[in-house]
Amino acid sequence: MAKLRNNLAIIFVCIILGIILAIQFKTVNKTVGSGVIPTQRAQQLVLELKKLTEERDRLIQELDKVESKLKQYEDEAAKESVYVENLTEELEKYRIFAGYEKVHGPGIIITVEDPPLEVQFGDETSVIVNNYQFLLEIISNLNAAGAEAISINGQRYTNYTEIVQVGTHVNINGVSFNPPFIIKAIGKPEILEAALRIKGGIIWYMENMFNLDVQIKAEDNIEIPRYTKIKEFRYAKPVDELPN
């Protein structure tokens, strides 16, 4: 019964969180779609967005508390059964693989900044925003080099992460960001950095062809947050029986 109540609590919190995110997305869409808006209205929308963001963060904290309590019950049950303990360990492993667990370990931090104003050409729009595909190439190189977990501007990168340009900013997991872009990756620092520093590779190209400021720093302990969006499968179903 205790586990059932906690599962229901998680579902309730996720529903509320989804509603708030939908309202936030709708508010931002209205703002962008309506072009230039009066200053007073813009300030009002900023305040509403701030309230929704704070409410979202509060609900995420509540969800963390409920999940912590659920984990406590799972740990207690695992002590009573070796079988359950093994299942719990397997579940923990796959949650880490999927990005639904906060992780830490050695790795590198890559910071990407726009060129100084005196070397920029044309208008004042962000160079890295207009070439956001460079961020995707960096992540692709990190994955190829064996990175075990990646985040960008505090957003966990998973198979379901969307990185797209929206106007003058980049949306990551539905959250808008402007430069600088800070990418964290957990893995062997020397291997990760070497994969990016190859002559003629992505970092070389960004620095020499676009004057982008790219800094790479190795760290002994990097913390990467968990993926917080809820993924619902509408079409994929589990296979009960394999065909003969």
C-alpha positions in Angstrom: 0.0 0.0 0.0 2.8 2.4 0.8 4.5 1.8 -2.5 1.1 2.3 -4.3 0.5 5.6 -2.5 4.0 6.8 -3.5 3.5 5.7 -7.2 0.2 7.6 -7.2 1.9 10.6 -5.7 4.6 10.5 -8.5 1.9 10.3 -11.2 0.0 13.2 -9.7 3.2 15.4 -9.5 4.1 14.5 -13.1 0.7 15.5 -14.3 0.9 18.9 -12.5 4.4 19.4 -13.9 3.2 18.6 -17.4 0.3 21.1 -17.1 2.7 23.8 -15.9 5.2 23.2 -18.7 2.4 23.2 -21.3 1.2 26.6 -19.9 4.7 27.9 -20.0 5.2 26.8 -23.6 1.9 28.3 -24.6 2.8 31.6 -23.0 6.2 31.7 -24.7 4.6 30.9 -28.1 2.1 33.7 -27.7 4.9 36.1 -26.9 7.0 35.1 -29.9 4.0 34.9 -32.3 2.7 38.4 -31.5 5.9 40.3 -32.5 6.7 43.5 -30.6 4.5 43.8 -27.5 4.0 46.7 -25.1 6.6 47.0 -22.3 4.0 46.6 -19.6 2.6 43.4 -21.2 6.2 42.0 -21.7 7.0 42.6 -18.0 3.7 40.9 -17.0 4.6 37.9 -19.1 8.1 37.8 -17.6 6.6 37.7 -14.1 4.1 35.0 -15.1 6.9 33.0 -16.7 9.0 33.4 -13.5 6.1 32.2 -11.4 5.6 29.1 -13.6 9.3 28.3 -13.6 9.4 28.6 -9.8 6.3 26.3 -9.5 7.9 23.8 -11.9 11.1 23.8 -9.8 9.0 23.3 -6.6 7.2 20.4 -8.2 10.5 18.8 -9.3 11.7 19.1 -5.7 8.5 17.4 -4.5 9.0 14.7 -7.1 12.6 14.1 -5.9 11.3 13.7 -2.3 8.6 11.2 -3.3 11.2 9.3 -5.4 13.6 9.3 -2.5 10.9 7.9 -0.2 10.0 5.2 -2.9 13.7 4.3 -3.2 13.8 3.9 0.6 10.9 1.4 0.5 12.6 -0.4 -2.4 15.9 -0.7 -0.4 14.0 -2.1 2.6 12.3 -4.6 0.4 15.6 -5.6 -1.2 17.1 -6.5 2.1 14.4 -9.2 2.5 15.1 -10.8 -0.8 18.2 -11.4 -2.9 16.0 -11.6 -6.0 14.5 -8.2 -5.3 17.9 -6.8 -4.6 19.2 -7.9 -7.9 16.2 -6.5 -9.7 16.7 -3.2 -7.9 20.3 -3.1 -9.0 19.3 -3.8 -12.6 16.7 -1.0 -12.4 19.2 1.4 -11.1 21.7 0.6 -13.9 19.1 1.1 -16.6 17.9 4.3 -15.0 21.5 5.6 -15.2 21.7 4.4 -18.9 18.5 6.2 -19.7 19.6 9.4 -18.0 17.0 9.4 -15.2 19.6 9.3 -12.4 21.9 12.2 -11.3 25.5 11.0 -11.8 29.0 12.3 -11.0 32.6 11.4 -12.0 35.7 12.6 -13.8 35.4 14.3 -17.1 35.7 17.6 -19.0 33.8 20.9 -19.2 33.6 22.6 -22.6 32.6 26.3 -22.6 31.6 27.8 -26.0 31.4 31.6 -26.3 30.7 34.0 -29.2 33.7 35.8 -30.8 34.6 39.2 -29.2 32.4 42.0 -30.7 35.4 43.5 -32.5 35.9 40.4 -34.7 32.3 39.7 -35.5 30.9 40.5 -38.9 27.5 41.5 -40.1 24.7 41.9 -37.6 24.9 41.3 -33.9 23.1 37.9 -33.8 24.9 35.1 -32.0 27.4 33.1 -34.1 27.1 29.9 -32.1 23.2 30.2 -32.1 23.2 30.5 -35.8 25.5 27.5 -36.1 24.1 25.5 -33.2 24.9 22.3 -35.2 28.4 22.7 -33.8 27.0 21.8 -30.4 25.5 18.6 -31.8 28.9 17.7 -33.4 30.7 18.2 -30.1 28.2 15.9 -28.4 28.5 13.4 -31.2 32.3 13.4 -30.8 32.0 13.0 -27.0 29.7 10.0 -27.4 32.1 8.4 -29.9 34.9 8.9 -27.4 33.0 6.9 -24.7 31.3 9.7 -22.7 29.0 8.1 -20.1 26.9 11.1 -19.4 26.5 14.5 -21.0 24.7 17.7 -20.1 24.5 21.1 -21.8 23.7 24.2 -19.8 22.4 22.0 -17.0 20.1 19.9 -19.3 20.8 16.2 -19.4 21.5 15.0 -22.9 19.7 11.7 -23.8 18.3 10.1 -26.9 15.2 12.2 -26.5 16.9 15.5 -26.1 15.9 18.2 -28.7 18.5 20.9 -29.5 17.0 23.4 -32.0 17.3 27.0 -32.9 14.3 29.2 -32.1 14.8 32.8 -33.2 17.8 34.2 -31.4 18.3 31.4 -28.9 18.7 27.6 -28.7 16.0 25.4 -27.2 17.4 22.4 -25.2 14.8 20.0 -23.8 12.3 22.8 -24.4 14.2 25.4 -22.4 15.7 28.5 -24.1 19.3 29.4 -23.8 21.7 32.0 -25.1 25.6 31.8 -25.1 27.7 30.8 -23.4 27.0 27.1 -23.8 28.6 24.8 -21.2 28.9 21.1 -22.1 29.8 18.7 -19.3 30.9 15.1 -20.1 31.8 12.3 -17.7 34.5 9.9 -19.0 38.3 9.6 -19.2 39.3 13.3 -19.5 42.4 12.7 -21.7 40.4 10.6 -24.2 37.4 13.0 -24.3 39.6 16.1 -24.9 41.8 14.3 -27.5 38.7 13.4 -29.5 37.8 17.1 -29.7 41.3 18.5 -30.2 42.1 16.6 -33.4 43.6 19.0 -35.9 41.0 19.8 -38.5 38.3 18.6 -36.1 35.2 20.4 -34.8 37.0 22.5 -32.2 39.7 23.5 -34.6 37.1 24.4 -37.2 35.0 26.5 -34.7 38.1 28.4 -33.5 39.8 29.0 -36.9 36.8 29.4 -39.2 34.3 31.2 -36.9 36.6 32.8 -34.2 34.5 31.1 -31.5 36.0 31.0 -28.0 36.2 27.4 -26.9 37.7 26.4 -23.6 38.2 22.8 -22.4 38.9 22.0 -18.7 39.4 18.6 -17.1 37.8 18.0 -13.7 38.1 15.2 -11.2 34.4 15.3 -10.2 31.7 16.6 -12.4 28.0 16.4 -11.5 25.4 15.9 -14.2 21.7 16.2 -13.5 19.0 13.7 -14.4 16.6 14.0 -17.3 13.4 15.5 -16.0 11.0 15.3 -18.9 8.4 12.5 -18.9 8.6 10.4 -22.1 5.3 8.7 -23.1 5.3 6.0 -25.7 2.3 6.3 -28.0 3.2 3.7 -30.7 6.0 1.5 -29.3 4.6 -1.5 -27.4 6.5 -4.3 -25.6 6.8 -7.6 -27.5 5.0 -10.3 -25.6 6.2 -13.1 -27.8 8.8 -13.3 -30.5 7.7 -14.5 -33.9 8.6 -18.1 -34.8 
